[in-house]
């Protein structure tokens, strides 16, 4: 009797279905659109980082230029 119940039990599905993969891909594409759009958080952070680096280099160049007298 136990063997008959085991054989008749429905098998569980293992693995991902196509719909689950499509939902995952759609979520990833949506996140990329949000973060990589013009004016998005990624572009803003990237531009802020470039501005800080540029400002630091300009400040250092000004300090170095003022530290040595110009030779004739």
N, C-alpha and C positions, 0 to 999 in steps of 0.2 A: 504494500500500500504506500509506503514512504517513497519507493522508487517511482511509482506512478505520479505522485504529487510533484516530485522534482522534475520529471520529464515534462509535465504539463505546465509548469510555471513559466510565465513569459520571460524571455531573455531581456535583460536590461541593455539599453543602448549605451555603447561606449564611444567616446570621441565627440567631436564637435559636428554640428550640422551646418549646412551651407548658410542657413539664415543667421546663425550665431556669428559666423565669419563675416557676413555682410554687415551686421550691426557693429561689429568691432571695427571694420574698415571705415564705416561711415563716421563713427565716433572719432577715430584718428584724423580723418580728413577735416572734420569739423573743428577739432582742436588746432590743427595746423592753420586753418583759415583764420581763426580767432587770433592766434599768436603771431602769425607772420604777415598779416595784412599791413598796409601802409598806416602808420600812426598807432600800430598795436604795441603791446607791452614789450615785445622782443626788440622791435625797431627803436622804441624810446630808450630802452636800457642800453642798446648798442650805441646809439648816438650820444647819450650821456657819457658813456665810457670814452668814446673818441674825443669828446669835448674836454674832458678832464685831462686826458693824456696830452692833447694839443696845448692846453693852457699851461700845464706843467712844463712842457718843453719851451714854450715862449718865455715863461718866467725864468727858467734856468738860463736861457740865452741872454736875457736882459741882465741877469746877475753876472754872468761871465763877461759880457761886453763892458760892464761898468767896473769890473775888478782890475782890468789891465789898461794902462794908458795907451793911447794910440801912438804908434811910432810915425815920425814924419817921413 
